[in-house]
Amino acid sequence: MRRLAVATAFIVLAACVLAISLGDFVRLRDDDARPALGAGEIAFVRTASVVAVEDLPERGALLAVRDGAGVARLGRIVGYPGEELSIAAGELLQGAAPLVVPFDQQAWVPWSDTARESTPTEWLELEAWRRDATGWSGDFQSPALRLVALDDGWLRDDGTRSPGQSCAPALRVALSVHWSRPQGQLQVELRDGGAVVQFIVERDGSKVSNAVQLLDAAGSTVQRGLAYADMRELPADAFEQEWIFEARAGWAQVRVDGQHYMSTPFPRGGDAPPDEPRALVRFGAGGATLARLAVWRAPAWRDEAPALRVAPGHCLVLADDPMAAARWDSCHQSWDRILGCPVAVVWPPSAWRRLP
């Protein structure tokens, strides 16, 4: 008991020293930052000293700010001094044109992750798959996993609800695939606007190939072979790969084990209805095992908002939760209210994690 007390005291002392020297701890009082952080969680915030616009984080980064009542809140920086911004159909505009953000700097909001929470609450048909020591396994007879529709609608000031433009737009899906058989196929379908993008990953012994094609609303191929790439001289026995598939802003992107693998543009405005969800994962012949499944979505704040010019010494910070960001003017924050950048969740222990 004495050793435990000494260790606890040391940890508390180290945390206090860290907070004083490098940052502070912020406890979330509400769910404005859901699903990145939830009410009751405590985040470590790295202190920021903003004296010029060059000191502000890049667009899309998480910030902790203190509102007029002194309450610490989290949001993403989306506007800099002098910019005139508005929102139309859920898209952030600068002037009359969509805001141009480099692909690698675009923000993603974590939605579900088997490393953190129960995936069956987010995916339909998972109960028909098989659970073993390495993950969820299936084959061509297993039904496709379909992402439960995400409600990105908005609560208006008069209490009425405006449905979102799309239930599952601009998604990033990460899959840790355990190739336990010499042959196997994995298919992932995502939506971007009206286009449905299908990624096909196929293992054949020591070779793994990936192809991208477009589908229509009925699932029929519209354009085949948008991109194709393969890897050779891989292990002939069982091995694991992490695949990341993204569909956003008219581009399909694929990464493998953290490295860029392939990308291709595709035409916008396909035949698929924009109000239907489209995020499917299925196995083909041979099958495999999903050791991990994680999903992110692109933030979309509200359906409409009037033009707002960001004043000098201010920035625009929007919460991830649509209802929390509904009051456009209240998101206009002065630099002296910025506490810093949240970098990790430190409490409760079961939720410890770094923040993107």
DOFIBA-194719 format. One line per 8 residues: number of its first residue (from 1); their letters; for each residue x, y, z of N, C-alpha, C. Coordinates in steps of 0.02 Angstrom, whole numbers, plus 50000, padded with zeros to 5 digits. Example, Ala and Ser with C-alpha at 12.3 -4.5 7.8 and 13.67 -1.06 7.14 Angstrom:
// residues 2
1 = as = 50660:49716:50390:50615:49775:50390:50660:49835:50390; 50642:49888:50354:50684:49947:50357:50645:50002:50394
This chain:
// residues 356
1 = mrrlavat = 50041:49940:50000:50000:50000:50000:50043:50063:50000; 50099:50060:50038:50142:50118:50040:50172:50132:49972; 50194:50078:49938:50222:50087:49871:50171:50116:49823; 50109:50092:49828:50056:50117:49785:50043:50190:49798; 50043:50210:49863:50031:50280:49880:50088:50324:49853; 50149:50300:49859:50207:50339:49833:50203:50345:49757; 50185:50290:49723:50180:50293:49650:50125:50340:49628; 50068:50338:49664:50013:50382:49647:50032:50455:49657
9 = afivlaac = 50066:50469:49712:50088:50538:49726:50137:50562:49673; 50181:50517:49651:50229:50535:49600:50195:50551:49534; 50144:50511:49516:50108:50523:49453:50071:50589:49456; 50038:50603:49514:50002:50666:49521:50050:50725:49517; 50108:50720:49550:50157:50773:49549:50184:50784:49478; 50198:50729:49443:50222:50735:49374:50170:50768:49329; 50106:50750:49339:50053:50781:49299:50048:50855:49313; 50054:50874:49376:50050:50946:49393:50108:50984:49362
17 = vlaislgd = 50169:50956:49366:50227:50989:49336:50218:50995:49260; 50192:50941:49229:50180:50943:49157:50129:50996:49139; 50076:51001:49179:50023:51050:49164:50050:51120:49170; 50090:51134:49223:50115:51201:49233:50164:51221:49179; 50206:51174:49158:50260:51191:49111:50238:51188:49038; 50193:51142:49021:50178:51132:48950:50106:51146:48931; 50060:51143:48978:49991:51151:48959:49944:51148:49018; 49884:51124:49007:49833:51122:49059:49787:51063:49046
25 = fvrlrddd = 49746:51047:49096:49696:50994:49089:49627:51025:49084; 49587:51003:49036:49520:51030:49025:49470:50973:49029; 49419:50982:49071:49366:50933:49077:49306:50955:49035; 49283:50911:48991:49228:50927:48946:49162:50921:48985; 49122:50975:48984:49059:50976:49021:49000:50954:48977; 49011:50949:48912:48956:50931:48868:48983:50888:48811; 48939:50874:48763:48958:50831:48706:48969:50871:48643; 48989:50936:48649:49001:50977:48590:49054:50947:48544
33 = arpalgag = 49101:50910:48572:49156:50883:48532:49145:50810:48513; 49085:50784:48525:49071:50715:48504:49074:50710:48428; 49100:50654:48402:49121:50595:48440:49195:50594:48458; 49232:50648:48444:49303:50648:48460:49314:50643:48535; 49276:50681:48575:49278:50678:48647:49208:50683:48674; 49197:50654:48733:49130:50656:48763:49130:50692:48830; 49070:50708:48854:49062:50741:48918:49095:50701:48974; 49131:50735:49018:49163:50702:49074:49235:50683:49061
41 = eiafvrta = 49255:50678:48998:49325:50660:48983:49370:50721:48995; 49431:50708:49016:49480:50761:49029:49535:50756:48977; 49548:50812:48943:49599:50815:48891:49658:50857:48915; 49718:50836:48896:49777:50877:48908:49785:50924:48849; 49789:50989:48864:49791:51042:48813:49860:51073:48814; 49895:51070:48757:49960:51102:48750:49949:51177:48743; 49980:51216:48787:49969:51289:48788:49990:51321:48722; 49948:51367:48698:49964:51405:48638:49971:51479:48655
49 = svvavedl = 50021:51512:48627:50030:51583:48636:50022:51616:48567; 49963:51643:48554:49947:51671:48489:49958:51746:48489; 50007:51768:48450:50019:51840:48444:50012:51863:48372; 50006:51816:48325:49998:51833:48254:49964:51775:48220; 49936:51788:48162:49900:51735:48126:49945:51677:48110; 50011:51690:48103:50058:51636:48088:50064:51586:48146; 50043:51607:48206:50048:51563:48264:49987:51517:48270; 49935:51529:48232:49875:51488:48236:49887:51420:48205
57 = pergalla = 49855:51367:48232:49862:51301:48202:49832:51299:48132; 49847:51245:48096:49821:51237:48029:49746:51225:48030; 49714:51242:47976:49641:51236:47972:49619:51164:47984; 49568:51156:48025:49543:51090:48042:49570:51063:48108; 49620:51096:48138:49649:51072:48200:49602:51085:48259; 49603:51040:48308:49564:51049:48369:49593:51105:48411; 49549:51147:48440:49570:51200:48486:49527:51197:48548; 49556:51215:48604:49518:51226:48665:49512:51302:48675
65 = vrdgagva = 49452:51326:48683:49440:51398:48693:49396:51406:48756; 49399:51467:48785:49357:51482:48843:49304:51532:48822; 49240:51512:48831:49186:51555:48808:49175:51613:48856; 49124:51655:48842:49112:51714:48882:49095:51699:48955; 49070:51638:48968:49053:51619:49037:49112:51585:49072; 49170:51581:49038:49229:51551:49068:49233:51476:49062; 49187:51446:49023:49186:51373:49014:49232:51354:48956; 49274:51304:48967:49318:51280:48914:49279:51235:48866
73 = rlgrivgy = 49286:51249:48802:49252:51210:48750:49302:51192:48695; 49284:51140:48657:49327:51117:48603:49294:51129:48536; 49335:51145:48486:49310:51153:48418:49368:51151:48369; 49352:51157:48305:49404:51156:48253:49410:51225:48222; 49471:51247:48211:49482:51312:48181:49468:51306:48106; 49422:51348:48081:49403:51345:48010:49412:51412:47975; 49424:51467:48013:49429:51532:47981:49482:51575:48014; 49519:51614:47973:49572:51658:47996:49553:51731:47986
81 = pgeelsia = 49589:51777:48020:49572:51848:48015:49570:51872:47942; 49518:51912:47927:49510:51941:47860:49472:51897:47811; 49461:51833:47826:49424:51790:47781:49349:51800:47788; 49314:51798:47733:49241:51801:47734:49214:51732:47718; 49181:51701:47766:49160:51632:47760:49084:51626:47767; 49057:51575:47736:48986:51559:47743:48980:51483:47734; 48920:51458:47747:48907:51387:47737:48845:51379:47694; 48850:51339:47641:48794:51325:47597:48791:51250:47585
89 = agellqga = 48733:51220:47597:48723:51148:47589:48775:51108:47628; 48794:51134:47688:48841:51099:47731:48913:51107:47711; 48928:51146:47660:48997:51154:47637:49023:51223:47655; 49083:51226:47682:49113:51289:47702:49139:51326:47640; 49117:51388:47631:49135:51428:47572:49177:51488:47593; 49224:51506:47550:49262:51568:47557:49243:51612:47498; 49206:51666:47511:49175:51703:47457:49120:51661:47427; 49124:51649:47361:49073:51608:47328:49100:51539:47311
97 = aplvvpfd = 49163:51525:47329:49194:51462:47308:49207:51418:47369; 49205:51352:47360:49222:51307:47416:49293:51321:47440; 49301:51316:47506:49366:51328:47536:49416:51274:47513; 49473:51295:47490:49523:51249:47464:49570:51230:47522; 49569:51166:47540:49613:51141:47593:49652:51082:47564; 49719:51083:47568:49757:51026:47542:49732:50960:47571; 49732:50908:47530:49702:50845:47550:49729:50819:47616; 49795:50823:47624:49825:50795:47685:49811:50837:47747
105 = qqawvpws = 49783:50898:47738:49767:50941:47795:49693:50942:47811; 49652:50904:47774:49580:50904:47787:49565:50867:47851; 49518:50894:47890:49502:50866:47955:49458:50804:47948; 49468:50757:47993:49425:50698:47997:49404:50689:48069; 49341:50671:48081:49314:50663:48148:49306:50588:48161; 49338:50561:48214:49329:50489:48228:49256:50473:48244; 49232:50418:48217:49162:50399:48227:49155:50334:48265; 49187:50282:48242:49186:50218:48278:49253:50183:48268
113 = dtarestp = 49273:50145:48319:49338:50112:48316:49335:50052:48363; 49348:49993:48337:49345:49933:48379:49399:49934:48432; 49449:49977:48426:49499:49983:48478:49472:50023:48537; 49416:50059:48527:49389:50102:48579:49319:50082:48601; 49277:50063:48554:49207:50052:48571:49178:49995:48530; 49118:49977:48546:49086:49920:48512:49063:49939:48442; 49090:49905:48393:49072:49919:48324:49002:49898:48306; 48973:49844:48336:48905:49825:48315:48853:49880:48322
121 = tewlelea = 48866:49931:48365:48818:49986:48371:48820:50031:48310; 48872:50025:48269:48879:50069:48211:48869:50032:48145; 48876:49965:48145:48874:49927:48083:48817:49876:48086; 48778:49874:48033:48725:49824:48027:48753:49759:47999; 48722:49704:48017:48738:49636:47993:48801:49606:48025; 48833:49640:48072:48894:49612:48101:48881:49549:48141; 48819:49542:48168:48804:49483:48207:48805:49420:48164; 48802:49427:48097:48804:49369:48053:48876:49348:48037
129 = wrrdatgw = 48925:49388:48060:48995:49369:48048:49020:49326:48106; 49079:49299:48098:49109:49256:48149:49162:49294:48188; 49159:49287:48254:49208:49320:48298:49257:49268:48322; 49323:49280:48311:49373:49234:48337:49428:49275:48371; 49484:49243:48388:49536:49276:48427:49569:49333:48389; 49567:49332:48322:49601:49383:48283:49555:49438:48257; 49489:49430:48265:49443:49482:48242:49379:49454:48213; 49348:49492:48168:49286:49472:48135:49302:49441:48068
137 = sgdfqspa = 49281:49379:48058:49297:49345:47995:49234:49331:47956; 49242:49328:47890:49186:49315:47846:49210:49291:47778; 49163:49277:47734:49180:49257:47666:49124:49282:47620; 49121:49256:47559:49073:49282:47511:49001:49268:47531; 48990:49222:47578:48923:49208:47602:48901:49255:47658; 48948:49292:47687:48931:49338:47741:48899:49401:47712; 48846:49428:47743:48814:49489:47717:48862:49548:47724; 48851:49598:47682:48893:49658:47684:48880:49697:47748
145 = lrlvaldd = 48933:49722:47779:48926:49768:47835:48905:49836:47808; 48852:49865:47835:48829:49930:47812:48830:49979:47870; 48862:50035:47860:48867:50085:47912:48798:50113:47927; 48780:50115:47991:48716:50145:48010:48717:50218:47990; 48662:50242:47962:48659:50310:47936:48679:50361:47989; 48724:50406:47971:48746:50459:48016:48699:50518:48009; 48674:50544:48064:48629:50601:48062:48669:50665:48064; 48681:50695:48006:48718:50758:48004:48671:50817:47992
153 = gwlrddgt = 48608:50809:48014:48560:50864:48007:48572:50918:48059; 48528:50969:48057:48537:51027:48099:48474:51044:48136; 48481:51064:48200:48425:51088:48240:48421:51164:48233; 48368:51188:48204:48360:51260:48192:48339:51297:48255; 48345:51364:48254:48328:51404:48312:48255:51396:48332; 48210:51382:48284:48140:51375:48301:48121:51305:48325; 48172:51261:48332:48160:51194:48358:48148:51141:48305; 48138:51161:48241:48129:51113:48188:48196:51084:48167
161 = rspgqsca = 48194:51024:48138:48256:50990:48117:48262:50988:48042; 48320:51008:48018:48335:51006:47947:48378:50944:47933; 48355:50898:47890:48396:50838:47876:48460:50857:47839; 48512:50817:47851:48575:50830:47817:48572:50815:47743; 48620:50842:47706:48621:50832:47634:48636:50759:47618; 48675:50726:47660:48694:50657:47648:48705:50623:47714; 48685:50560:47720:48690:50525:47784:48762:50503:47798; 48799:50483:47749:48866:50458:47760:48914:50487:47708
169 = palrvals = 48925:50553:47709:48968:50583:47658:49041:50582:47677; 49084:50581:47629:49156:50591:47639:49182:50550:47698; 49190:50486:47688:49212:50442:47742:49284:50418:47732; 49316:50404:47788:49380:50369:47788:49370:50305:47828; 49386:50248:47799:49379:50184:47832:49447:50150:47836; 49466:50130:47897:49529:50095:47908:49514:50023:47927; 49547:49977:47895:49537:49905:47908:49605:49872:47918; 49614:49838:47974:49672:49795:47983:49651:49725:47960
177 = vhwsrpqg = 49677:49704:47903:49656:49642:47871:49707:49587:47887; 49684:49534:47917:49726:49476:47931:49715:49425:47875; 49765:49421:47830:49760:49373:47774:49783:49305:47800; 49735:49263:47818:49752:49197:47846:49748:49142:47794; 49722:49159:47734:49715:49109:47681:49754:49132:47619; 49776:49086:47577:49816:49105:47519:49776:49147:47468; 49710:49140:47466:49669:49180:47422:49615:49215:47463; 49598:49276:47444:49546:49313:47479:49531:49379:47444
185 = qlqvelrd = 49471:49404:47454:49452:49467:47423:49412:49509:47473; 49426:49574:47474:49392:49621:47517:49365:49678:47473; 49302:49698:47485:49271:49753:47448:49246:49805:47497; 49262:49868:47482:49240:49926:47522:49208:49976:47475; 49147:49998:47492:49112:50048:47451:49098:50109:47494; 49116:50168:47467:49105:50231:47501:49070:50279:47454; 49039:50330:47482:49004:50380:47441:49041:50447:47445; 49043:50482:47390:49066:50551:47389:49016:50589:47345
193 = ggavvqfi = 48973:50630:47377:48921:50664:47339:48874:50611:47311; 48863:50613:47246:48820:50563:47214:48856:50503:47188; 48923:50502:47193:48961:50446:47165:48974:50394:47218; 48968:50330:47199:48985:50274:47242:49051:50245:47218; 49100:50242:47262:49167:50219:47244:49178:50151:47274; 49200:50103:47234:49213:50036:47259:49288:50021:47255; 49315:49999:47312:49385:49977:47316:49384:49900:47320; 49424:49867:47279:49428:49794:47279:49500:49774:47295
201 = verdgskv = 49510:49740:47351:49576:49716:47371:49576:49640:47366; 49625:49612:47333:49626:49540:47320:49695:49512:47334; 49696:49458:47373:49759:49424:47385:49762:49359:47345; 49820:49348:47315:49833:49286:47278:49904:49264:47296; 49909:49223:47348:49974:49201:47371:50016:49257:47399; 50073:49271:47367:50118:49324:47390:50106:49390:47354; 50048:49398:47322:50031:49459:47285:49964:49485:47311; 49960:49552:47322:49898:49585:47340:49886:49642:47291
209 = snavqlld = 49826:49643:47261:49808:49693:47211:49751:49736:47237; 49747:49797:47211:49693:49842:47229:49668:49877:47166; 49602:49882:47158:49572:49917:47101:49517:49963:47127; 49502:50017:47088:49450:50065:47106:49403:50072:47047; 49337:50071:47060:49289:50082:47007:49228:50118:47035; 49186:50146:46990:49125:50182:47008:49064:50138:46999; 49015:50147:47044:48952:50111:47041:48894:50160:47036; 48836:50135:47013:48776:50176:47015:48735:50157:47077
217 = aagstvqr = 48674:50185:47083:48633:50174:47143:48615:50101:47151; 48609:50063:47097:48590:49993:47101:48650:49947:47112; 48710:49976:47115:48770:49935:47126:48802:49910:47062; 48778:49934:47004:48808:49914:46940:48868:49957:46924; 48916:49928:46889:48977:49965:46872:48964:50018:46820; 48987:50079:46835:48982:50135:46788:49048:50144:46752; 49102:50142:46789:49168:50151:46761:49216:50104:46797; 49249:50060:46759:49293:50010:46788:49366:50031:46777
225 = glayadmr = 49408:50011:46824:49479:50022:46814:49500:50094:46818; 49470:50134:46865:49494:50202:46875:49567:50202:46896; 49586:50153:46936:49655:50147:46958:49668:50074:46975; 49731:50054:46969:49748:49985:46983:49821:49983:47006; 49835:49945:47059:49903:49939:47084:49909:49872:47119; 49970:49846:47125:49979:49783:47161:50046:49782:47197; 50051:49738:47246:50112:49726:47284:50132:49653:47276; 50196:49641:47266:50220:49573:47257:50272:49555:47310
233 = elpadafe = 50292:49492:47310:50343:49466:47355:50324:49476:47428; 50259:49468:47443:50235:49471:47511:50240:49401:47542; 50232:49395:47608:50236:49328:47639:50185:49280:47609; 50206:49218:47600:50161:49168:47571:50113:49140:47623; 50130:49148:47688:50085:49124:47740:50044:49182:47767; 50017:49177:47826:49973:49228:47854:50012:49292:47871; 49982:49349:47857:50011:49414:47876:49955:49465:47881; 49971:49525:47907:49921:49576:47920:49941:49641:47886
241 = qewifear = 49891:49677:47860:49901:49743:47829:49848:49791:47856; 49866:49855:47862:49817:49906:47877:49802:49946:47814; 49740:49944:47793:49717:49980:47734:49674:50039:47755; 49685:50097:47724:49643:50156:47735:49615:50178:47669; 49548:50182:47666:49513:50202:47605:49477:50268:47618; 49485:50315:47571:49454:50381:47579:49417:50400:47515; 49359:50430:47523:49323:50459:47466:49303:50529:47487; 49333:50579:47454:49320:50648:47473:49340:50695:47418
249 = agwaqvrv = 49297:50745:47407:49311:50799:47360:49330:50774:47291; 49295:50720:47268:49307:50695:47201:49370:50654:47193; 49399:50632:47248:49460:50591:47245:49452:50528:47285; 49480:50473:47262:49485:50411:47299:49558:50402:47318; 49571:50391:47382:49639:50384:47407:49645:50318:47445; 49703:50286:47437:49716:50222:47471:49786:50226:47503; 49789:50205:47566:49853:50199:47601:49859:50128:47628; 49920:50103:47630:49934:50036:47657:49991:50043:47707
257 = dgqhymst = 49978:50019:47769:50028:50021:47822:50058:50091:47830; 50014:50141:47825:50035:50210:47836:50066:50245:47777; 50076:50211:47722:50108:50240:47663:50057:50250:47607; 50065:50305:47570:50021:50317:47512:50030:50262:47461; 49975:50235:47437:49977:50178:47391:49950:50196:47322; 49892:50228:47320:49864:50247:47255:49811:50301:47266; 49798:50340:47213:49745:50390:47215:49720:50400:47144; 49657:50421:47139:49628:50433:47073:49570:50482:47079
265 = pfprggda = 49562:50528:47032:49502:50570:47032:49444:50533:47000; 49383:50551:47018:49325:50521:46986:49272:50575:46976; 49230:50567:46926:49179:50618:46912:49129:50624:46968; 49106:50685:46982:49056:50697:47034:48986:50689:47006; 48937:50684:47052:48867:50685:47031:48846:50621:46996; 48859:50563:47026:48837:50501:46997:48761:50493:47004; 48737:50434:46987:48665:50422:46988:48638:50403:47057; 48681:50391:47106:48658:50370:47172:48625:50429:47207
273 = ppdepral = 48567:50418:47239:48534:50472:47276:48579:50498:47332; 48586:50564:47340:48632:50590:47390:48608:50580:47461; 48544:50562:47472:48519:50555:47540:48519:50483:47564; 48550:50438:47527:48555:50368:47548:48625:50353:47573; 48633:50319:47630:48700:50303:47655:48734:50252:47609; 48800:50257:47606:48837:50208:47567:48906:50199:47599; 48912:50151:47641:48976:50132:47670:48971:50057:47684; 48996:50017:47638:48989:49944:47642:49057:49911:47645
281 = vrfgagga = 49061:49856:47684:49121:49814:47686:49098:49743:47677; 49126:49708:47628:49108:49638:47617:49170:49599:47594; 49167:49533:47604:49220:49489:47581:49198:49453:47518; 49246:49439:47475:49233:49397:47417:49256:49327:47430; 49269:49289:47378:49290:49220:47384:49355:49216:47424; 49359:49166:47468:49419:49157:47508:49414:49189:47576; 49391:49253:47577:49381:49287:47640:49446:49306:47674; 49439:49332:47735:49495:49354:47776:49466:49371:47844
289 = tlarlavw = 49505:49406:47885:49483:49426:47952:49497:49500:47962; 49448:49537:47989:49457:49607:48007:49481:49610:48079; 49545:49626:48088:49572:49631:48156:49553:49697:48188; 49539:49748:48147:49518:49813:48174:49478:49849:48120; 49427:49886:48143:49385:49924:48097:49375:49993:48128; 49394:50045:48092:49386:50113:48117:49358:50157:48061; 49316:50205:48081:49282:50248:48033:49288:50321:48056; 49301:50364:48007:49299:50436:48019:49253:50468:47968
297 = rapawrde = 49226:50526:47984:49186:50564:47936:49215:50634:47931; 49202:50667:47876:49221:50737:47868:49172:50780:47906; 49195:50831:47944:49149:50873:47980:49105:50914:47932; 49041:50918:47947:48994:50960:47909:48950:50995:47961; 48954:51062:47964:48930:51095:48023:48856:51115:48021; 48832:51146:47969:48762:51163:47965:48742:51171:47892; 48678:51170:47878:48658:51171:47808:48666:51240:47776; 48651:51294:47814:48658:51361:47787:48682:51407:47842
305 = apalrvap = 48724:51456:47825:48745:51508:47872:48765:51569:47832; 48746:51630:47854:48762:51691:47816:48836:51706:47817; 48856:51749:47771:48927:51769:47767:48949:51803:47831; 49009:51788:47853:49037:51817:47913:49111:51832:47900; 49131:51894:47911:49201:51913:47902:49237:51907:47969; 49291:51869:47969:49329:51859:48031:49368:51922:48047; 49358:51949:48106:49389:52012:48126:49463:52002:48142; 49503:52057:48140:49573:52052:48161:49577:52028:48233
313 = ghclvlad = 49626:51985:48247:49635:51959:48314:49583:51907:48333; 49546:51881:48283:49495:51830:48295:49505:51771:48248; 49472:51716:48263:49469:51658:48219:49400:51627:48226; 49383:51584:48179:49318:51550:48180:49329:51479:48202; 49296:51458:48257:49304:51392:48286:49236:51359:48290; 49226:51303:48255:49163:51267:48254:49169:51200:48289; 49119:51184:48331:49117:51120:48364:49101:51065:48314; 49123:51003:48329:49108:50947:48284:49034:50930:48285
321 = dpmaaarw = 49002:50937:48343:48931:50920:48348:48890:50973:48312; 48848:50953:48263:48811:51003:48224:48767:51049:48266; 48732:51022:48315:48688:51064:48355:48727:51115:48396; 48789:51098:48417:48830:51144:48455:48855:51201:48412; 48861:51190:48347:48887:51242:48302:48831:51280:48267; 48769:51270:48289:48713:51301:48254:48713:51377:48259; 48740:51404:48314:48742:51477:48320:48808:51502:48290; 48804:51522:48228:48862:51541:48187:48903:51597:48220
329 = dschqswd = 48870:51650:48243:48906:51708:48270:48945:51691:48333; 48920:51644:48373:48953:51628:48436:49019:51591:48425; 49033:51570:48364:49095:51534:48349:49153:51581:48334; 49139:51647:48334:49189:51698:48321:49228:51710:48386; 49292:51687:48389:49330:51688:48451:49391:51733:48445; 49404:51772:48498:49465:51813:48499:49524:51770:48521; 49584:51792:48501:49644:51752:48515:49656:51743:48590; 49637:51792:48631:49651:51786:48703:49607:51733:48736
337 = rilgcpva = 49558:51706:48700:49517:51652:48728:49543:51583:48710; 49594:51580:48667:49622:51516:48647:49666:51488:48702; 49650:51428:48726:49690:51396:48778:49747:51355:48748; 49735:51323:48692:49786:51283:48660:49756:51225:48621; 49798:51177:48604:49778:51120:48563:49773:51057:48606; 49715:51025:48611:49709:50961:48646:49750:50908:48610; 49791:50872:48648:49834:50822:48616:49820:50751:48640; 49785:50743:48697:49772:50676:48722:49715:50678:48773
345 = vvwppsaw = 49679:50622:48779:49629:50613:48832:49664:50575:48888; 49662:50603:48949:49699:50573:49005:49652:50545:49058; 49587:50556:49052:49540:50529:49101:49471:50520:49069; 49436:50465:49083:49454:50410:49128:49507:50364:49097; 49538:50321:49138:49592:50278:49111:49571:50236:49052; 49508:50214:49050:49485:50172:48995:49482:50210:48929; 49485:50277:48931:49480:50317:48870:49546:50349:48850; 49601:50330:48883:49666:50359:48866:49681:50350:48792
353 = rrlp = 49698:50405:48758:49714:50402:48687:49743:50469:48665; 49781:50468:48611:49804:50530:48579:49749:50556:48535; 49747:50622:48526:49696:50652:48483:49726:50671:48416; 49688:50660:48361:49715:50676:48295:49718:50751:48284
